């Protein structure tokens, strides 16, 4: 019989389960991981440095591209930090719209996570199911911003524009005749709020389908139960936030502990795990999708009966109305200066964080009184989680590395920045 030998192996960056450009150098004893050395930086784009050479309002689009699965949540933290330094409060309607889109983004993130995590572990159907639901939510992104992913919808002082009264319609083609197209357009006949309400009514049934496939599935439990256990004490010491921390049994959620926007006026529960293993983190994220669905419903009900402004009345932050720009020279100059020079923030520093789908995402800005930040520091939740990969994988099998990377819900745009 061949003796067990010690290997040094590369996991990624080409490996499909490395979720992008992660390289892990593993010291193996047979098939057991003795040590895992993570090599990051392969997606480093210098976002924080680039922001120093751009006016504040031109860096909102860069935020979308950090965690490119939770686009609007990244914008939210950045925009809130600017508002804190400038001393402006967005109108209440804009706050409800932001919260609604934060929760849409949370569902988008968790759907991609369960699709990719399931695919990594061998449940291919999950990937197809999750993308079916993501398509509807991407349409909601496109309806408000014109882009399916990189929206740049949140602006200091509010949001880019109010919710649209109509949704784009499908047109008949070779695959879908007029009868089929009419069926596809049933949910799209009303406003965006009608479209989202229809989605929120269907979505709990979809989550039930996922749970039927996975929660009591023998293979799924064998791959996740007791894999990557993190005790509550270690989770705090390692700087975990979000589902990684709540999966270890600690009820910490910034929406409840440090409420921002209108979260203190909404009803929702915070799911918490008991064992701190990959299976608990799976259950936490599944329940989070249900809670997000409930928050979206509450926002829809409020937005239906409360029309109003979606941008603060401040000519330094908000561009003039399009009709004015075409008629009034002053408005044209104001519009031009806003989008080329931006606005100056007072000297000082500020940090704002939100409960991002992956954990605490915060931005720290130091201003020297000009129209560009002197320094921008981004606190990405995935960075702390990937630092614990060595501790979480030691003593596990090589195949468990895939499950643990999946349970961490890593996206390298925010890790490498």
C-alpha positions in Angstrom: 0.0 0.0 0.0 1.3 3.5 -0.9 2.3 5.5 2.1 0.6 8.9 2.8 2.9 11.7 1.7 2.9 15.4 2.6 2.1 17.7 -0.3 2.0 21.4 -0.9 -0.9 22.2 -3.1 -2.3 25.2 -4.9 -6.1 25.7 -4.6 -7.1 28.3 -7.2 -6.9 30.9 -8.7 -8.1 28.8 -11.7 -10.3 26.5 -9.5 -14.0 27.2 -10.3 -14.9 27.0 -6.5 -12.3 29.6 -5.6 -15.0 32.3 -6.3 -12.8 34.5 -8.4 -9.1 35.0 -7.9 -8.3 33.4 -4.6 -5.1 31.4 -4.3 -4.6 29.2 -1.3 -1.3 27.4 -0.8 -2.2 24.3 1.3 0.1 22.0 3.2 -1.5 18.6 3.1 -1.1 15.4 5.1 -2.6 13.0 2.6 -6.1 14.5 2.2 -6.1 16.5 5.4 -5.3 20.2 5.4 -2.5 21.0 7.9 -2.2 24.7 7.0 -3.8 27.1 4.5 -1.9 30.2 3.3 -4.2 32.6 1.5 -2.8 34.8 -1.3 -4.9 37.7 -2.2 -4.5 40.9 -4.2 -5.0 39.4 -7.7 -8.1 41.7 -8.2 -6.5 44.8 -6.6 -7.6 47.9 -8.5 -6.6 50.7 -6.2 -10.2 51.9 -5.5 -9.3 53.8 -2.4 -6.4 55.5 -4.1 -8.4 56.3 -7.3 -11.1 58.0 -5.1 -8.5 60.5 -3.9 -8.2 61.9 -7.4 -11.9 62.2 -8.1 -14.6 64.5 -6.8 -16.8 62.8 -4.2 -19.8 62.3 -6.6 -17.7 60.6 -9.2 -16.6 57.8 -6.9 -20.2 56.4 -6.3 -19.8 54.2 -9.4 -16.6 52.7 -8.0 -18.5 51.5 -4.9 -20.8 49.3 -7.1 -17.7 47.5 -8.4 -16.3 46.5 -5.0 -18.7 43.8 -3.9 -20.2 43.4 -7.4 -23.0 41.1 -6.0 -24.3 43.7 -3.5 -24.0 46.9 -5.5 -26.4 49.4 -3.9 -25.4 48.4 -0.4 -21.8 49.5 -1.1 -23.1 52.8 -2.4 -25.2 53.2 0.7 -22.3 53.3 3.2 -20.3 55.7 1.0 -23.2 58.1 0.4 -24.2 58.0 4.2 -20.6 59.0 5.1 -20.7 62.0 2.7 -24.2 63.0 4.1 -22.8 62.8 7.7 -19.9 65.1 6.9 -22.0 67.5 4.8 -24.8 67.6 7.4 -27.7 66.7 5.1 -30.6 64.3 5.8 -32.3 62.7 2.8 -36.2 63.0 2.6 -38.1 60.2 4.4 -39.3 58.8 1.0 -35.7 58.5 -0.2 -34.9 56.6 3.0 -37.6 54.1 2.5 -36.5 53.6 -1.1 -33.0 53.0 0.0 -34.0 50.5 2.7 -36.2 48.7 0.1 -33.3 48.4 -2.3 -30.9 47.4 0.4 -33.1 44.4 1.1 -33.6 43.6 -2.6 -29.8 43.6 -2.7 -29.6 41.3 0.3 -31.8 38.8 -1.5 -29.8 39.2 -4.7 -26.6 38.5 -2.7 -28.0 35.5 -0.9 -29.4 34.0 -4.0 -26.1 34.1 -5.8 -24.5 32.7 -2.6 -26.9 29.8 -2.4 -26.5 29.1 -6.1 -22.7 29.1 -6.1 -22.4 27.3 -2.7 -24.8 24.7 -3.9 -23.0 24.3 -7.1 -19.6 24.0 -5.3 -21.0 21.2 -3.1 -22.8 19.4 -5.9 -26.4 20.7 -5.9 -26.5 22.0 -9.5 -30.3 22.7 -9.5 -29.8 25.4 -6.9 -27.8 27.5 -9.3 -30.5 27.5 -11.9 -33.3 28.2 -9.4 -31.4 31.1 -7.8 -30.8 32.8 -11.1 -34.4 32.5 -12.1 -35.3 34.8 -9.1 -32.3 37.1 -9.5 -33.6 38.0 -13.0 -36.8 39.7 -11.6 -34.8 41.7 -9.1 -32.2 42.7 -11.7 -35.2 44.1 -13.7 -36.1 46.2 -10.6 -32.5 47.6 -10.6 -32.8 48.4 -14.3 -36.2 50.1 -13.9 -34.8 52.7 -11.4 -31.3 53.2 -12.7 -31.1 51.9 -16.3 -28.4 49.4 -15.3 -28.9 45.8 -14.2 -25.8 45.7 -11.9 -23.8 48.9 -11.5 -26.7 51.2 -10.6 -25.1 54.4 -9.1 -28.7 55.0 -7.9 -28.0 56.4 -4.4 -26.8 60.0 -4.3 -25.8 62.2 -1.3 -29.1 63.8 -0.3 -31.4 61.0 -1.6 -31.7 58.9 -4.7 -31.3 59.6 -8.4 -35.0 59.6 -9.2 -38.4 58.4 -7.9 -39.7 54.9 -8.6 -41.1 54.5 -12.2 -44.9 54.2 -12.8 -44.4 51.5 -15.5 -42.2 48.5 -16.1 -40.5 47.6 -19.4 -42.5 45.0 -21.3 -41.4 41.9 -23.2 -42.1 41.8 -27.0 -43.1 38.7 -29.0 -40.3 36.9 -30.7 -39.5 33.5 -32.4 -39.5 31.7 -29.0 -42.5 33.5 -27.4 -45.6 34.1 -29.4 -48.2 36.7 -28.4 -50.0 34.5 -26.0 -46.9 33.5 -24.1 -45.6 37.1 -24.2 -48.9 38.3 -22.6 -48.4 35.8 -19.8 -44.8 37.0 -19.2 -46.0 40.6 -19.0 -48.8 40.0 -16.5 -46.6 41.2 -13.6 -45.3 44.1 -15.6 -48.5 45.8 -16.5 -48.4 48.1 -13.4 -45.7 50.2 -11.6 -42.4 49.0 -10.1 -44.1 48.7 -6.7 -46.8 46.4 -8.2 -44.0 44.3 -9.9 -42.1 44.0 -6.5 -45.3 43.2 -4.6 -46.0 40.4 -7.0 -42.4 39.1 -6.4 -42.7 39.3 -2.6 -45.9 37.3 -2.7 -44.2 34.5 -4.8 -40.8 34.6 -3.1 -41.5 32.7 0.2 -42.7 29.7 -2.0 -39.4 29.8 -3.9 -37.4 29.8 -0.6 -39.6 26.8 0.5 -38.4 25.0 -2.7 -34.8 25.7 -1.9 -35.3 24.3 1.6 -37.1 21.2 0.3 -34.0 20.6 -1.9 -31.4 21.2 0.7 -32.3 21.6 4.4 -32.9 17.9 5.2 -30.9 16.6 2.2 -28.6 13.9 3.5 -25.6 14.8 1.2 -26.0 18.5 2.0 -25.9 17.9 5.7 -22.9 15.5 5.5 -21.0 18.2 3.6 -21.9 21.2 6.0 -22.7 19.9 9.5 -19.7 20.4 11.8 -17.6 21.8 9.0 -15.8 25.1 9.7 -17.0 25.5 13.3 -16.2 28.9 14.8 -17.0 29.5 18.5 -18.7 32.8 19.5 -15.5 34.0 21.3 -13.3 33.3 18.2 -15.9 34.9 15.9 -15.6 38.1 17.9 -11.8 37.9 18.1 -11.5 37.3 14.4 -13.6 40.4 13.5 -16.5 38.5 12.0 -19.7 40.4 11.2 -23.0 39.6 9.5 -24.2 36.0 8.9 -20.7 34.7 9.8 -21.0 36.2 13.3 -24.7 35.4 13.7 -24.1 31.8 12.6 -21.9 31.5 15.7 -24.8 32.5 18.0 -24.1 36.2 18.5 -27.1 38.5 17.8 -25.3 41.5 16.2 -27.0 43.3 13.4 -26.4 47.0 12.7 -30.0 47.5 11.5 -31.1 46.8 15.1 -28.0 47.8 17.2 -27.2 51.0 15.4 -30.3 51.8 13.3 -29.8 53.9 10.2 -32.4 55.3 7.7 -35.8 53.9 8.8 -34.9 50.5 10.1 -36.1 51.4 13.6 -39.6 51.8 12.2 -39.7 48.3 10.6 -40.5 44.9 12.0 -38.1 42.1 11.4 -36.3 39.2 13.2 -32.6 38.5 13.4 -31.9 34.8 12.8 -29.1 33.3 15.0 -27.2 30.0 14.8 -26.3 27.6 17.7 -23.3 25.5 16.5 -21.3 28.0 14.5 -20.8 25.5 11.6 -21.4 25.9 7.9 -24.9 24.4 8.2 -26.0 27.1 10.7 -24.7 29.8 8.5 -26.7 28.3 5.7 -29.9 28.4 7.8 -29.2 32.0 9.0 -28.9 33.2 5.4 -32.1 31.4 4.3 -34.1 33.0 7.1 -32.5 36.4 6.3 -34.0 36.1 2.8 -37.5 35.6 4.3 -37.0 38.6 6.7 -35.8 40.8 3.8 -38.9 39.8 1.8 -41.0 41.0 4.8 -39.1 44.3 5.0 -39.6 44.9 1.3 -43.4 44.4 1.7 -43.5 46.9 4.6 -41.6 49.5 2.4 -43.9 48.9 -0.5 -47.0 49.5 1.7 -45.5 52.8 3.0 -44.3 54.0 -0.4 -47.7 53.5 -1.9 -49.4 55.9 0.4 -46.7 58.5 1.0 -45.6 60.4 -2.1 -43.0 63.1 -1.8 -39.5 64.3 -2.6 -36.6 61.8 -3.1 -33.7 64.3 -3.1 -32.8 67.0 -0.5 -33.3 70.6 -1.6 -29.7 71.7 -1.8 -28.4 73.1 -5.1 -24.9 72.1 -4.3 -25.8 68.4 -4.0 -28.8 68.0 -6.3 -28.7 68.8 -10.1 -31.4 71.3 -11.4 -34.5 69.9 -13.1 -33.9 68.9 -16.7 -36.4 71.4 -18.2 -34.7 74.2 -16.3 -31.2 73.2 -17.7 -32.6 73.6 -21.2 -34.1 77.0 -20.6 -32.0 78.8 -17.9 -28.3 79.6 -18.3 -27.7 79.7 -14.5 -29.2 76.1 -14.2 -26.9 74.9 -17.0 -23.8 76.3 -15.3 -24.9 74.8 -12.0 -25.5 71.4 -13.6 -22.1 71.5 -15.4 -20.2 72.5 -12.2 -21.9 69.8 -10.1 -20.9 67.0 -12.5 -17.4 68.2 -13.2 -16.2 69.8 -9.9 -18.6 68.3 -7.4 -18.9 69.8 -4.0 -16.6 70.5 -1.1 -17.0 68.8 2.3 -15.9 70.6 5.5 -12.6 69.6 7.0 -12.9 66.5 9.3 -13.4 62.8 9.2 -16.4 60.5 9.4 -17.1 56.7 9.4 -20.5 55.2 8.5 -21.3 51.5 8.3 -24.3 49.5 7.2 -25.5 45.9 7.6 -24.3 44.7 4.2 -25.4 41.2 3.1 -21.9 39.9 4.0 -21.4 41.9 7.3 -20.4 45.3 8.3 -19.4 47.4 5.3 -18.2 50.9 6.2 -16.4 53.8 4.7 -14.1 56.2 6.5 -13.5 59.5 4.8 -10.9 62.2 5.8 -11.7 65.5 4.2 -9.2 68.4 3.8 -12.0 70.8 2.8 -11.6 70.3 -1.0 -13.9 68.5 -3.5 -11.9 65.3 -3.2 -11.3 63.0 -0.2 -7.9 63.3 1.4 -8.2 59.6 2.3 -10.9 57.0 1.8 -10.7 53.7 3.7 -13.2 50.9 3.0 -14.0 48.4 5.7 -15.0 45.3 3.8 -16.5 42.4 5.7 -15.0 39.7 3.5 -11.4 40.8 4.3 -11.8 39.7 8.0 -13.6 36.5 7.0 -10.9 35.3 4.6 -8.2 36.0 7.2 -9.8 33.2 9.2 -9.7 30.7 6.4 -6.6 29.0 7.8 -8.1 28.5 11.2 -11.4 27.3 9.8 -9.9 24.7 7.5 -7.2 23.1 9.7 -7.8 19.4 10.2 -10.6 19.3 7.6 -10.4 17.4 4.3 -9.5 18.9 1.0 -13.1 18.7 -0.2 -14.2 20.8 2.9 -12.1 23.7 1.7 -14.7 24.2 -1.1 -17.6 24.2 1.5 -15.8 26.6 3.8 -15.0 29.1 1.0 -18.6 28.8 0.0 -20.0 29.4 3.5 -17.8 32.6 3.9 -19.6 34.1 0.9 -16.4 35.7 -0.5 -16.3 38.3 -3.3 -12.8 39.5 -4.2 -13.8 42.9 -5.5 -14.2 44.1 -1.8 -11.4 41.9 -0.4 -8.7 43.2 -2.8 -10.3 46.7 -3.5 
